[in-house]
């Protein structure tokens, strides 16, 4: 799912639903879909997502440093 921001979150019957939002052609935000997570796994999933994003930031920073140092236009892996 492609999202540009997160919207409302609700917890009902042990299910956490988080809106994924995208800006439409009209310039307004629209719901693109929902992350649907069993509540008992929400903390674990949040921690895993934070770890993944920290690793991606590290890779992007390394890539930017290599670009600045003249390392070419290699894709981030």
Phi and psi restraints in degrees (range 20) as a CNS / XPLOR table:
assign (resid 1 and name C) (resid 2 and name N)
       (resid 2 and name CA) (resid 2 and name C) 1.0 -92.8 20.0 2
assign (resid 2 and name N) (resid 2 and name CA)
       (resid 2 and name C) (resid 3 and name N) 1.0 121.7 20.0 2
assign (resid 2 and name C) (resid 3 and name N)
       (resid 3 and name CA) (resid 3 and name C) 1.0 -133.4 20.0 2
assign (resid 3 and name N) (resid 3 and name CA)
       (resid 3 and name C) (resid 4 and name N) 1.0 155.0 20.0 2
assign (resid 3 and name C) (resid 4 and name N)
       (resid 4 and name CA) (resid 4 and name C) 1.0 -114.0 20.0 2
assign (resid 4 and name N) (resid 4 and name CA)
       (resid 4 and name C) (resid 5 and name N) 1.0 -15.6 20.0 2
assign (resid 4 and name C) (resid 5 and name N)
       (resid 5 and name CA) (resid 5 and name C) 1.0 -162.0 20.0 2
assign (resid 5 and name N) (resid 5 and name CA)
       (resid 5 and name C) (resid 6 and name N) 1.0 169.5 20.0 2
assign (resid 5 and name C) (resid 6 and name N)
       (resid 6 and name CA) (resid 6 and name C) 1.0 -108.0 20.0 2
assign (resid 6 and name N) (resid 6 and name CA)
       (resid 6 and name C) (resid 7 and name N) 1.0 146.1 20.0 2
assign (resid 6 and name C) (resid 7 and name N)
       (resid 7 and name CA) (resid 7 and name C) 1.0 -112.7 20.0 2
assign (resid 7 and name N) (resid 7 and name CA)
       (resid 7 and name C) (resid 8 and name N) 1.0 -138.4 20.0 2
assign (resid 7 and name C) (resid 8 and name N)
       (resid 8 and name CA) (resid 8 and name C) 1.0 -66.0 20.0 2
assign (resid 8 and name N) (resid 8 and name CA)
       (resid 8 and name C) (resid 9 and name N) 1.0 150.8 20.0 2
assign (resid 8 and name C) (resid 9 and name N)
       (resid 9 and name CA) (resid 9 and name C) 1.0 -124.1 20.0 2
assign (resid 9 and name N) (resid 9 and name CA)
       (resid 9 and name C) (resid 10 and name N) 1.0 138.3 20.0 2
assign (resid 9 and name C) (resid 10 and name N)
       (resid 10 and name CA) (resid 10 and name C) 1.0 -132.9 20.0 2
assign (resid 10 and name N) (resid 10 and name CA)
       (resid 10 and name C) (resid 11 and name N) 1.0 150.4 20.0 2
assign (resid 10 and name C) (resid 11 and name N)
       (resid 11 and name CA) (resid 11 and name C) 1.0 -124.8 20.0 2
assign (resid 11 and name N) (resid 11 and name CA)
       (resid 11 and name C) (resid 12 and name N) 1.0 118.9 20.0 2
assign (resid 11 and name C) (resid 12 and name N)
       (resid 12 and name CA) (resid 12 and name C) 1.0 -146.7 20.0 2
assign (resid 12 and name N) (resid 12 and name CA)
       (resid 12 and name C) (resid 13 and name N) 1.0 129.7 20.0 2
assign (resid 12 and name C) (resid 13 and name N)
       (resid 13 and name CA) (resid 13 and name C) 1.0 53.4 20.0 2
assign (resid 13 and name N) (resid 13 and name CA)
       (resid 13 and name C) (resid 14 and name N) 1.0 37.7 20.0 2
assign (resid 13 and name C) (resid 14 and name N)
       (resid 14 and name CA) (resid 14 and name C) 1.0 77.2 20.0 2
assign (resid 14 and name N) (resid 14 and name CA)
       (resid 14 and name C) (resid 15 and name N) 1.0 12.6 20.0 2
assign (resid 14 and name C) (resid 15 and name N)
       (resid 15 and name CA) (resid 15 and name C) 1.0 -118.9 20.0 2
assign (resid 15 and name N) (resid 15 and name CA)
       (resid 15 and name C) (resid 16 and name N) 1.0 125.7 20.0 2
assign (resid 15 and name C) (resid 16 and name N)
       (resid 16 and name CA) (resid 16 and name C) 1.0 -92.9 20.0 2
assign (resid 16 and name N) (resid 16 and name CA)
       (resid 16 and name C) (resid 17 and name N) 1.0 126.5 20.0 2
assign (resid 16 and name C) (resid 17 and name N)
       (resid 17 and name CA) (resid 17 and name C) 1.0 -119.8 20.0 2
assign (resid 17 and name N) (resid 17 and name CA)
       (resid 17 and name C) (resid 18 and name N) 1.0 126.2 20.0 2
assign (resid 17 and name C) (resid 18 and name N)
       (resid 18 and name CA) (resid 18 and name C) 1.0 -121.8 20.0 2
assign (resid 18 and name N) (resid 18 and name CA)
       (resid 18 and name C) (resid 19 and name N) 1.0 125.5 20.0 2
assign (resid 18 and name C) (resid 19 and name N)
       (resid 19 and name CA) (resid 19 and name C) 1.0 -70.8 20.0 2
assign (resid 19 and name N) (resid 19 and name CA)
       (resid 19 and name C) (resid 20 and name N) 1.0 134.3 20.0 2
assign (resid 19 and name C) (resid 20 and name N)
       (resid 20 and name CA) (resid 20 and name C) 1.0 -101.3 20.0 2
assign (resid 20 and name N) (resid 20 and name CA)
       (resid 20 and name C) (resid 21 and name N) 1.0 130.1 20.0 2
assign (resid 20 and name C) (resid 21 and name N)
       (resid 21 and name CA) (resid 21 and name C) 1.0 -119.7 20.0 2
assign (resid 21 and name N) (resid 21 and name CA)
       (resid 21 and name C) (resid 22 and name N) 1.0 154.5 20.0 2
assign (resid 21 and name C) (resid 22 and name N)
       (resid 22 and name CA) (resid 22 and name C) 1.0 -141.3 20.0 2
assign (resid 22 and name N) (resid 22 and name CA)
       (resid 22 and name C) (resid 23 and name N) 1.0 148.6 20.0 2
assign (resid 22 and name C) (resid 23 and name N)
       (resid 23 and name CA) (resid 23 and name C) 1.0 -86.2 20.0 2
assign (resid 23 and name N) (resid 23 and name CA)
       (resid 23 and name C) (resid 24 and name N) 1.0 124.1 20.0 2
assign (resid 23 and name C) (resid 24 and name N)
       (resid 24 and name CA) (resid 24 and name C) 1.0 -84.7 20.0 2
assign (resid 24 and name N) (resid 24 and name CA)
       (resid 24 and name C) (resid 25 and name N) 1.0 177.3 20.0 2
assign (resid 24 and name C) (resid 25 and name N)
       (resid 25 and name CA) (resid 25 and name C) 1.0 -61.8 20.0 2
assign (resid 25 and name N) (resid 25 and name CA)
       (resid 25 and name C) (resid 26 and name N) 1.0 -20.5 20.0 2
assign (resid 25 and name C) (resid 26 and name N)
       (resid 26 and name CA) (resid 26 and name C) 1.0 -85.5 20.0 2
assign (resid 26 and name N) (resid 26 and name CA)
       (resid 26 and name C) (resid 27 and name N) 1.0 1.0 20.0 2
assign (resid 26 and name C) (resid 27 and name N)
       (resid 27 and name CA) (resid 27 and name C) 1.0 83.7 20.0 2
assign (resid 27 and name N) (resid 27 and name CA)
       (resid 27 and name C) (resid 28 and name N) 1.0 -1.3 20.0 2
assign (resid 27 and name C) (resid 28 and name N)
       (resid 28 and name CA) (resid 28 and name C) 1.0 -101.1 20.0 2
assign (resid 28 and name N) (resid 28 and name CA)
       (resid 28 and name C) (resid 29 and name N) 1.0 153.0 20.0 2
assign (resid 28 and name C) (resid 29 and name N)
       (resid 29 and name CA) (resid 29 and name C) 1.0 -77.7 20.0 2
assign (resid 29 and name N) (resid 29 and name CA)
       (resid 29 and name C) (resid 30 and name N) 1.0 140.9 20.0 2
assign (resid 29 and name C) (resid 30 and name N)
       (resid 30 and name CA) (resid 30 and name C) 1.0 -132.8 20.0 2
assign (resid 30 and name N) (resid 30 and name CA)
       (resid 30 and name C) (resid 31 and name N) 1.0 152.4 20.0 2
assign (resid 30 and name C) (resid 31 and name N)
       (resid 31 and name CA) (resid 31 and name C) 1.0 -73.8 20.0 2
assign (resid 31 and name N) (resid 31 and name CA)
       (resid 31 and name C) (resid 32 and name N) 1.0 125.1 20.0 2
assign (resid 31 and name C) (resid 32 and name N)
       (resid 32 and name CA) (resid 32 and name C) 1.0 -94.5 20.0 2
assign (resid 32 and name N) (resid 32 and name CA)
       (resid 32 and name C) (resid 33 and name N) 1.0 -22.1 20.0 2
assign (resid 32 and name C) (resid 33 and name N)
       (resid 33 and name CA) (resid 33 and name C) 1.0 165.3 20.0 2
assign (resid 33 and name N) (resid 33 and name CA)
       (resid 33 and name C) (resid 34 and name N) 1.0 -172.6 20.0 2
assign (resid 33 and name C) (resid 34 and name N)
       (resid 34 and name CA) (resid 34 and name C) 1.0 -131.0 20.0 2
assign (resid 34 and name N) (resid 34 and name CA)
       (resid 34 and name C) (resid 35 and name N) 1.0 140.7 20.0 2
assign (resid 34 and name C) (resid 35 and name N)
       (resid 35 and name CA) (resid 35 and name C) 1.0 -83.8 20.0 2
assign (resid 35 and name N) (resid 35 and name CA)
       (resid 35 and name C) (resid 36 and name N) 1.0 127.0 20.0 2
assign (resid 35 and name C) (resid 36 and name N)
       (resid 36 and name CA) (resid 36 and name C) 1.0 -120.3 20.0 2
assign (resid 36 and name N) (resid 36 and name CA)
       (resid 36 and name C) (resid 37 and name N) 1.0 113.5 20.0 2
assign (resid 36 and name C) (resid 37 and name N)
       (resid 37 and name CA) (resid 37 and name C) 1.0 -129.1 20.0 2
assign (resid 37 and name N) (resid 37 and name CA)
       (resid 37 and name C) (resid 38 and name N) 1.0 129.7 20.0 2
assign (resid 37 and name C) (resid 38 and name N)
       (resid 38 and name CA) (resid 38 and name C) 1.0 -58.8 20.0 2
assign (resid 38 and name N) (resid 38 and name CA)
       (resid 38 and name C) (resid 39 and name N) 1.0 131.9 20.0 2
assign (resid 38 and name C) (resid 39 and name N)
       (resid 39 and name CA) (resid 39 and name C) 1.0 -55.4 20.0 2
assign (resid 39 and name N) (resid 39 and name CA)
       (resid 39 and name C) (resid 40 and name N) 1.0 -36.8 20.0 2
assign (resid 39 and name C) (resid 40 and name N)
       (resid 40 and name CA) (resid 40 and name C) 1.0 -67.9 20.0 2
assign (resid 40 and name N) (resid 40 and name CA)
       (resid 40 and name C) (resid 41 and name N) 1.0 -13.4 20.0 2
assign (resid 40 and name C) (resid 41 and name N)
       (resid 41 and name CA) (resid 41 and name C) 1.0 -107.5 20.0 2
assign (resid 41 and name N) (resid 41 and name CA)
       (resid 41 and name C) (resid 42 and name N) 1.0 -0.9 20.0 2
assign (resid 41 and name C) (resid 42 and name N)
       (resid 42 and name CA) (resid 42 and name C) 1.0 -60.4 20.0 2
assign (resid 42 and name N) (resid 42 and name CA)
       (resid 42 and name C) (resid 43 and name N) 1.0 -44.1 20.0 2
assign (resid 42 and name C) (resid 43 and name N)
       (resid 43 and name CA) (resid 43 and name C) 1.0 -64.8 20.0 2
assign (resid 43 and name N) (resid 43 and name CA)
       (resid 43 and name C) (resid 44 and name N) 1.0 -45.7 20.0 2
assign (resid 43 and name C) (resid 44 and name N)
       (resid 44 and name CA) (resid 44 and name C) 1.0 -61.4 20.0 2
assign (resid 44 and name N) (resid 44 and name CA)
       (resid 44 and name C) (resid 45 and name N) 1.0 -44.8 20.0 2
assign (resid 44 and name C) (resid 45 and name N)
       (resid 45 and name CA) (resid 45 and name C) 1.0 -66.0 20.0 2
assign (resid 45 and name N) (resid 45 and name CA)
       (resid 45 and name C) (resid 46 and name N) 1.0 -40.0 20.0 2
assign (resid 45 and name C) (resid 46 and name N)
       (resid 46 and name CA) (resid 46 and name C) 1.0 -61.1 20.0 2
assign (resid 46 and name N) (resid 46 and name CA)
       (resid 46 and name C) (resid 47 and name N) 1.0 -43.4 20.0 2
assign (resid 46 and name C) (resid 47 and name N)
       (resid 47 and name CA) (resid 47 and name C) 1.0 -64.7 20.0 2
assign (resid 47 and name N) (resid 47 and name CA)
       (resid 47 and name C) (resid 48 and name N) 1.0 -41.4 20.0 2
assign (resid 47 and name C) (resid 48 and name N)
       (resid 48 and name CA) (resid 48 and name C) 1.0 -64.2 20.0 2
assign (resid 48 and name N) (resid 48 and name CA)
       (resid 48 and name C) (resid 49 and name N) 1.0 -42.5 20.0 2
assign (resid 48 and name C) (resid 49 and name N)
       (resid 49 and name CA) (resid 49 and name C) 1.0 -63.8 20.0 2
assign (resid 49 and name N) (resid 49 and name CA)
       (resid 49 and name C) (resid 50 and name N) 1.0 -41.5 20.0 2
assign (resid 49 and name C) (resid 50 and name N)
       (resid 50 and name CA) (resid 50 and name C) 1.0 -61.2 20.0 2
assign (resid 50 and name N) (resid 50 and name CA)
       (resid 50 and name C) (resid 51 and name N) 1.0 -41.7 20.0 2
assign (resid 50 and name C) (resid 51 and name N)
       (resid 51 and name CA) (resid 51 and name C) 1.0 -63.4 20.0 2
assign (resid 51 and name N) (resid 51 and name CA)
       (resid 51 and name C) (resid 52 and name N) 1.0 -44.7 20.0 2
assign (resid 51 and name C) (resid 52 and name N)
       (resid 52 and name CA) (resid 52 and name C) 1.0 -61.0 20.0 2
assign (resid 52 and name N) (resid 52 and name CA)
       (resid 52 and name C) (resid 53 and name N) 1.0 -45.4 20.0 2
assign (resid 52 and name C) (resid 53 and name N)
       (resid 53 and name CA) (resid 53 and name C) 1.0 -67.3 20.0 2
assign (resid 53 and name N) (resid 53 and name CA)
       (resid 53 and name C) (resid 54 and name N) 1.0 -36.7 20.0 2
assign (resid 53 and name C) (resid 54 and name N)
       (resid 54 and name CA) (resid 54 and name C) 1.0 -63.4 20.0 2
assign (resid 54 and name N) (resid 54 and name CA)
       (resid 54 and name C) (resid 55 and name N) 1.0 -42.1 20.0 2
assign (resid 54 and name C) (resid 55 and name N)
       (resid 55 and name CA) (resid 55 and name C) 1.0 -64.1 20.0 2
assign (resid 55 and name N) (resid 55 and name CA)
       (resid 55 and name C) (resid 56 and name N) 1.0 -42.0 20.0 2
assign (resid 55 and name C) (resid 56 and name N)
       (resid 56 and name CA) (resid 56 and name C) 1.0 -65.0 20.0 2
assign (resid 56 and name N) (resid 56 and name CA)
       (resid 56 and name C) (resid 57 and name N) 1.0 -39.1 20.0 2
assign (resid 56 and name C) (resid 57 and name N)
       (resid 57 and name CA) (resid 57 and name C) 1.0 -61.9 20.0 2
assign (resid 57 and name N) (resid 57 and name CA)
       (resid 57 and name C) (resid 58 and name N) 1.0 -42.7 20.0 2
assign (resid 57 and name C) (resid 58 and name N)
       (resid 58 and name CA) (resid 58 and name C) 1.0 -59.3 20.0 2
assign (resid 58 and name N) (resid 58 and name CA)
       (resid 58 and name C) (resid 59 and name N) 1.0 -46.3 20.0 2
assign (resid 58 and name C) (resid 59 and name N)
       (resid 59 and name CA) (resid 59 and name C) 1.0 -63.9 20.0 2
assign (resid 59 and name N) (resid 59 and name CA)
       (resid 59 and name C) (resid 60 and name N) 1.0 -41.4 20.0 2
assign (resid 59 and name C) (resid 60 and name N)
       (resid 60 and name CA) (resid 60 and name C) 1.0 -65.3 20.0 2
assign (resid 60 and name N) (resid 60 and name CA)
       (resid 60 and name C) (resid 61 and name N) 1.0 -40.1 20.0 2
assign (resid 60 and name C) (resid 61 and name N)
       (resid 61 and name CA) (resid 61 and name C) 1.0 -63.2 20.0 2
assign (resid 61 and name N) (resid 61 and name CA)
       (resid 61 and name C) (resid 62 and name N) 1.0 -42.2 20.0 2
assign (resid 61 and name C) (resid 62 and name N)
       (resid 62 and name CA) (resid 62 and name C) 1.0 -63.6 20.0 2
assign (resid 62 and name N) (resid 62 and name CA)
       (resid 62 and name C) (resid 63 and name N) 1.0 -41.3 20.0 2
assign (resid 62 and name C) (resid 63 and name N)
       (resid 63 and name CA) (resid 63 and name C) 1.0 -63.5 20.0 2
assign (resid 63 and name N) (resid 63 and name CA)
       (resid 63 and name C) (resid 64 and name N) 1.0 -43.9 20.0 2
assign (resid 63 and name C) (resid 64 and name N)
       (resid 64 and name CA) (resid 64 and name C) 1.0 -63.4 20.0 2
assign (resid 64 and name N) (resid 64 and name CA)
       (resid 64 and name C) (resid 65 and name N) 1.0 -40.2 20.0 2
assign (resid 64 and name C) (resid 65 and name N)
       (resid 65 and name CA) (resid 65 and name C) 1.0 -65.0 20.0 2
assign (resid 65 and name N) (resid 65 and name CA)
       (resid 65 and name C) (resid 66 and name N) 1.0 -40.6 20.0 2
assign (resid 65 and name C) (resid 66 and name N)
       (resid 66 and name CA) (resid 66 and name C) 1.0 -65.7 20.0 2
assign (resid 66 and name N) (resid 66 and name CA)
       (resid 66 and name C) (resid 67 and name N) 1.0 -39.7 20.0 2
assign (resid 66 and name C) (resid 67 and name N)
       (resid 67 and name CA) (resid 67 and name C) 1.0 -62.3 20.0 2
assign (resid 67 and name N) (resid 67 and name CA)
       (resid 67 and name C) (resid 68 and name N) 1.0 -43.7 20.0 2
assign (resid 67 and name C) (resid 68 and name N)
       (resid 68 and name CA) (resid 68 and name C) 1.0 -64.6 20.0 2
assign (resid 68 and name N) (resid 68 and name CA)
       (resid 68 and name C) (resid 69 and name N) 1.0 -33.7 20.0 2
assign (resid 68 and name C) (resid 69 and name N)
       (resid 69 and name CA) (resid 69 and name C) 1.0 -83.9 20.0 2
assign (resid 69 and name N) (resid 69 and name CA)
       (resid 69 and name C) (resid 70 and name N) 1.0 2.4 20.0 2
assign (resid 69 and name C) (resid 70 and name N)
       (resid 70 and name CA) (resid 70 and name C) 1.0 87.4 20.0 2
assign (resid 70 and name N) (resid 70 and name CA)
       (resid 70 and name C) (resid 71 and name N) 1.0 29.0 20.0 2
assign (resid 70 and name C) (resid 71 and name N)
       (resid 71 and name CA) (resid 71 and name C) 1.0 -80.5 20.0 2
assign (resid 71 and name N) (resid 71 and name CA)
       (resid 71 and name C) (resid 72 and name N) 1.0 6.4 20.0 2
assign (resid 71 and name C) (resid 72 and name N)
       (resid 72 and name CA) (resid 72 and name C) 1.0 90.0 20.0 2
assign (resid 72 and name N) (resid 72 and name CA)
       (resid 72 and name C) (resid 73 and name N) 1.0 -168.3 20.0 2
assign (resid 72 and name C) (resid 73 and name N)
       (resid 73 and name CA) (resid 73 and name C) 1.0 -114.8 20.0 2
assign (resid 73 and name N) (resid 73 and name CA)
       (resid 73 and name C) (resid 74 and name N) 1.0 58.9 20.0 2
assign (resid 73 and name C) (resid 74 and name N)
       (resid 74 and name CA) (resid 74 and name C) 1.0 -82.2 20.0 2
assign (resid 74 and name N) (resid 74 and name CA)
       (resid 74 and name C) (resid 75 and name N) 1.0 145.0 20.0 2
assign (resid 74 and name C) (resid 75 and name N)
       (resid 75 and name CA) (resid 75 and name C) 1.0 -69.5 20.0 2
assign (resid 75 and name N) (resid 75 and name CA)
       (resid 75 and name C) (resid 76 and name N) 1.0 153.6 20.0 2
assign (resid 75 and name C) (resid 76 and name N)
       (resid 76 and name CA) (resid 76 and name C) 1.0 -76.8 20.0 2
assign (resid 76 and name N) (resid 76 and name CA)
       (resid 76 and name C) (resid 77 and name N) 1.0 133.4 20.0 2
